[in-house]
């Protein structure tokens, strides 16, 4: 089939812009899905929408496994659960692929104001943080933002504990996360350069619950490592109110977290094997690991349950779709896309046979938009998919989809992706906290997600052409 | 002045019913408040409604003291704070009255499911619970309600851990609390009779946060004491989901709480001394102690702040009202009205000079109803108060007010009381949890409360007659 030849452009952003511009133009016509297939997809959609299967899967995962931080005993139990569940759901083939990564352990974690107003503070170590050496006592140096901290001279903090109080804003698409998360991911490096002994950040979250948000932080090879923790939003308010009185505020912080060697977990893969092109894959899934504080219902039990249910419902059809529908439950997304990278590596030689992918990793809110990242000539197919999604309240997005975090390595390898955008208005109320529990999931919203993924996966597996397979690559002959 | 003679009726309920019936009839006319006084009250109300004073007081208490469980170091700091704050607010007289009670300490508290699905559970000891002997391992015996537990034969549980899963319902007036709280207050006694080794209850709360609700529990002298704790609502859901699979569920519970001798705290009293009847008191206030998990913003920092601000605003008038306005911050309400009982005892001989009282102890939601418990001939005065409260959105309630928990001893001594009913729709989302923090308080709602208490206290202090002083007492010559 005719493939799009992309110009040599170094910047990925420019490539995407070029794709978008091209998309507006007239790509070569590509065969479309036939009416019988579209009608079958609509039936699947309606069946999925009234199915409780995803909720049952999610209840099973959160109840029978619960927390499953990468490298923990919960991780091991989650892998066993996933393998058994795929089999129980009637997937044709269930595969475990090893993923090795360093294991991080959470230890004891306490914080308190020592002076002038002794009070306990609720904190949690950021993922990857080193421990304090016993209980660290130091005055607090408050900064409203990471930028404010970055602006002071290096070495000027003299052992103080940096406190960054910027608050994440609430948006339906979660845009506030990207705006705020640098304080978490890179704050420790900046604070260490300034001479700090530790860093406390306001949780990257939109709630007002006294439950801190964990999440990955990073060190730099050439910068001293310092312990890093998040305060719950009410605790950050409290500390800010103390600080603004103008008197020195001394805090005691104890973290017991540490890295402990390597651990091997698994990507757990369930396939509904295609009838005529079984070696071509439509890739859906979520990540199996969670943080340790909650039961990982929204992050990302929901994504696992939605895509397992979608695959299972398609698998119950009398005839399998043409291509294989592959549901991947990725290992260790939270600590750096370890499972996703391992998947790409393990399947490097067959990336061209990964036709399109979408990951569900944004909770269980209803899907309201469908965006793609496909070759222009496949946009007609995307329009057809959108039509079948439309009764679910889903509108067409742009052709600049990210596909989800675990699809980054595959997208970088040129795979076409789609994003089924979920309403994340409440997502960051619970994200990475103990409050990430089953009750936060609305069963009807979850079923709407399954319906959308069922349509996406089934029609992609039945599409008469591909969606582009070396998108965005330099010298792509696609 | 003419006093109402009550008939000899043993039951307090019948007395109240009689009062209500009488109230409908024509009580003797009693002098009413004059227009100038009502107008002054309306000005005070409008000033209070736009005042930030209560919020400033509450921010000060929660920031500078925070948790102040009876008998803790926070209790001691709260007393010092309250004394200083009354003085700073210009109260004419500040008095500390000692209150002695046994001190309860919270220790380490952990719980986890051991089998079949190992998971941590979030628990907190109920106030007053004894410790476990190390980590207690036992199977769970689930009961949907306390009544279900009560119905089984004594001695039939053989060391199991009772789990009661009934869920509190949400109402504006908090009526769900009374329906649900017996599982907390008396569940340990019932469970021990059945042979249980411990009891876990679903938190008495309306939220879905992974923050358990503490609160007082009691033992019976002749029944074996067993440890008692509350699971957060999500944890109770989780445990119930495990139990309903029909396999035995084993839990490990460790509580380190204990009683430690006697502690003397203080009722802290601020008076705005009356101009012409300084030895007659209008009694408003809240309780100074809180539970230890949060900063006690809504329970009962709000009540302290509302009534301190109301007193302070009245104290700034050019002329003091006729009677003394007394703001009492009661010690140790949470563990059994210790401060309230001590107040009644200390002032037993002058109870007749306590003209009327109201306690604010239901958070910071807006006041929507004003109910009274006064002699029928004073209902005209209550109508006048209601008229001035009306622009705040307050409607007239019945004449069967409780007055608030700390006024129970005074009401039992015959004091007239009023209740300024607050909207408590959200109150039990945060009540007795770590989530009871300043951010849960809406400053405008708080100011509306101050406005209402200002009207109530000022007009009661200016009323030309009393409200009845030996209400409900047998042989009352009132």
Boltz contact constraints between the chains, C-beta under 6 A:
constraints:
  - contact:
      token1: [A, 63]
      token2: [B, 241]
      max_distance: 6.0
  - contact:
      token1: [A, 63]
      token2: [B, 242]
      max_distance: 6.0
  - contact:
      token1: [A, 64]
      token2: [B, 117]
      max_distance: 6.0
  - contact:
      token1: [A, 66]
      token2: [B, 119]
      max_distance: 6.0
  - contact:
      token1: [A, 117]
      token2: [B, 64]
      max_distance: 6.0
  - contact:
      token1: [A, 119]
      token2: [B, 66]
      max_distance: 6.0
  - contact:
      token1: [A, 208]
      token2: [B, 439]
      max_distance: 6.0
  - contact:
      token1: [A, 209]
      token2: [B, 209]
      max_distance: 6.0
  - contact:
      token1: [A, 209]
      token2: [B, 435]
      max_distance: 6.0
  - contact:
      token1: [A, 210]
      token2: [B, 434]
      max_distance: 6.0
  - contact:
      token1: [A, 210]
      token2: [B, 435]
      max_distance: 6.0
  - contact:
      token1: [A, 234]
      token2: [B, 437]
      max_distance: 6.0
  - contact:
      token1: [A, 234]
      token2: [B, 439]
      max_distance: 6.0
  - contact:
      token1: [A, 237]
      token2: [B, 439]
      max_distance: 6.0
  - contact:
      token1: [A, 241]
      token2: [B, 63]
      max_distance: 6.0
  - contact:
      token1: [A, 242]
      token2: [B, 63]
      max_distance: 6.0
  - contact:
      token1: [A, 434]
      token2: [B, 210]
      max_distance: 6.0
  - contact:
      token1: [A, 435]
      token2: [B, 209]
      max_distance: 6.0
  - contact:
      token1: [A, 435]
      token2: [B, 210]
      max_distance: 6.0
  - contact:
      token1: [A, 437]
      token2: [B, 234]
      max_distance: 6.0
  - contact:
      token1: [A, 439]
      token2: [B, 208]
      max_distance: 6.0
  - contact:
      token1: [A, 439]
      token2: [B, 234]
      max_distance: 6.0
  - contact:
      token1: [A, 439]
      token2: [B, 237]
      max_distance: 6.0
